[in-house]
Amino acid sequence: MDTILIVEDDAKLAGLLEAYLVKYGFRTVVAEDFGAVLDAFLDSGADLVLLDVNLPKFDGYYWCRQIRSRSLCPILFISARDSGMDQVMALDNGADDYITKPFHYEVVLAKIRSQLRRVYGSYAHRPEERTVRSGSLTLYPERFAIQHGERTAELTQKESALLEALMLKEGRVVSRERLLDLMWEDQHFIDDNTLNVYITRVRKKLKDLEMDDAVETVRGAGYRLNIPEAP
């Protein structure tokens, strides 16, 4: 069942879209916090996004760029703006199509199905999710999650980047400078204690997975990850 994220601040229209798409077999998620649309997208696991242009706080173009930085899923704009420039801006910001209001629901459904066939159909190339494995630990960098046995934990983007760097060098020391370079483009503005905070957070996440003392501090050098082999 494909999941559609609806980002529309007109509650009545969002409800009508949701009801129509559910009727045709889709799972729908309606965004409620228009200051956290990217979080809604990541949490929903959406296969396609219906996105309005006029939104509170940040416009649809902004959220389109944010989503596009994380995913290649289809993004369809639905907007009352009907100028050519608005459509150009939508496409330039990463959208796949632009539907003007008022619209026929049949047209929206047809465009959704077309985009899903294009991206996820049997003739489309859908690369497998990237994983990083180290012993019994698996990291899913694209969705910021780790798994150990039957246990899983969610990570922030920075925590994921930190753990990936350690996993790729498992058993070897990774210097503090290398970690800072990977996690922040300009470490001149990063307090030295910031890395310590993230190391502590990653250790806690690993401890929750019953992996105590997996991250070792090598005094004067950096950090080393020690992961037991999978049974």
N, C-alpha and C positions, 0 to 999 in steps of 0.2 A: 504494500500500500504506500503510494507516494505521499509525502508530507508537503503541504503548501503553507508557507508563512505569509500571513496577511498583515501588512503594515499600512493601516488606513485610520486616520483620526476621526473620521465620520463613523461613529459607532453603529448607526443604522445601516450604512452601506457595508461596513465590515461584516455585520451579522448576516446580511442578505447574501454576500459573497460566500461566507462560511457555509450557510445552509445549502446553497446551490452546489458547492463543490463536494460537500459531504454526501449529497444526494447521488452524485456520480462516482462515489467510491474513494474519494480522497480523504486523507487525514489532514485536518487543518489546525493551525495555531494562530491565534490573533494576538499581535503585539499590544501590550497595555502600557508599558513604560517607554515613552518616545525619547527618553534620554539614554536608553540602554537597548537600542535596537540590535546592535551587534551581539550582545549577550543573549537576547531572545533568539537570534538566528543560531548561535552556537548551541544553545540549550535545546532547541527544537529538532536539530538534525534535519532541517528542511532540505528538500530536493529542488524546490523552486520558491522564489519570493515574488509576491505581488506588492509593489512599493509605490506609495503616493509621493508626489513631489512636495506638496505643501504640508509640512509636519511641524509640530511645536519643537522648539529648541534648535534642532538642526534639520535642514531640508533633506529630501530624498536623495539628492545628488551626493551629499556627504555620506549618507548611510550606504549608498550603492558602492562608493569607493571603499568603505570600511569592510563591507561584506566581500567585495571582489578581492581584497588583499588576503583573504583567508580561503576563498572558495571560487570554483569555476561554475557553480550551479547557475541555472538560468535566473535572470532577474527581469521581470516585466514591470514597467512603469504603468500606473493607472492614474491619470491626471486630467483635471479640467482645463489645464493649459494646453492649447492646441496650436501654438505657433511652431513654425519650422525650427526656430532656434532652440526651443525647449526640447524638441526631439533630438536635435543634434547634440545638445548638452548631455542628454540622457545616455545616448550611445557613446559619446566621448568619455563619460564617467564609468562605463563598463556595463551598461544595460544591454539586453538582447532584443528587446522590443518595447514599443510605446503604444499604449492604448488610451485614447482620449475619452473623457466622460462627456455626455452620457454614452454608455455602451450597451450592446446586447450581450447578455450573459453567455449566449451560445458562442459568440466571437471570443470571449475571454477563455471559455473552455477549450475551444479549438486551438487557440494559440498556446495554451498551457500544454495540451497534449502534443502539439507539434514540437515544442521545446523539449519536453521530456523524451520524446522519441529521438530527437537529434542528439541529446547529451547522454541518455541512458539506454537507448534502444539497442537491439541486438547487433546493429551494424555500427554502433558507436564504440569508440575506444574508451574504456573506463579503467584507468590505471588502478591497481590495487593500493590499498591504504599503506602508507609507509610506516614501518615499525623498526624499532631499535631494540635488540635483545642482548642481554648480558646475563649469563647464567640463567637463573630462574626468574629474572625480572624482565618484563616487556614494557616498553614505552611506546605510546601512540602520540607522536609529536603533533599530528594534524588536529587532534581533538584534546590535547593536553590531559592525558590520562595515563596511569601506570597500572600494571597488573602483576600480582604475585600469587600463583596458585589460583584460588577462587576469589581472592580479595582484589578489589580495585580502589583507586583513589584518584581524585581530580587534582589537577595542578593549575597554577597560573602560567601565563606565557613565559615569564622569567624563570619560574621554577622548572618548567619543562626544558628550557634552553640550558639551564645549569645542569640538570640531571643527564641530558643527552651528551653534553660535553664530557662528563665523568664516565658515562657508560661506554662511549666510543674509545676511551682510554683505560678501560677497566683493568685494575691491577697496577696501573702506572700513575705517577703523580701528574696532576694538572696544576700549573702555577696559578696563583691569584691573578696575575696580570693577564694570563690567557683567558680566564673566566670573565674578567671584567671586559676584555675586548669583545668577547662573544656576546655578552649580555647587554652592553651599552656601547653605542657608537662613539660617544665622547665621554670617557671616564674622568675627565678633568672636573666634571660637575658632580661626580659621585663620591659621597662620603665613604671613607675606607670601611666604616662599620656596616655599610649597606650589604656588602657581600656576606658578612657574617650573619646578618638577619636572614638572608635567603638560604644559606647553608643550614641554619637552624630549622627553617621551615621544611626544607627537603628531608632533613633527618627525621622530623616528626611524622611526615607523610610515610616515610619508609618504616618507621616504628609502628605506625598504624597497620602496616602490612606484615607485621611480625618480622621485620628485618632490622633488628637493633644493631647499632655500631657499624652500619654498612659504609658510611662516609667517614673516613679516617683523616684527621688533621696531621699533616706532616710538617712539623714546626720548621719555619723558615723557608719552606718550599711550596706548599700548596695543599691540595687535597687528593685523596685516592679512594676509589670505590672498590669495595671488596664484596662480591656477590657470590653466594654458594651456587654450585651447579644444580640444575634442575634434577630432581630424583628420577 
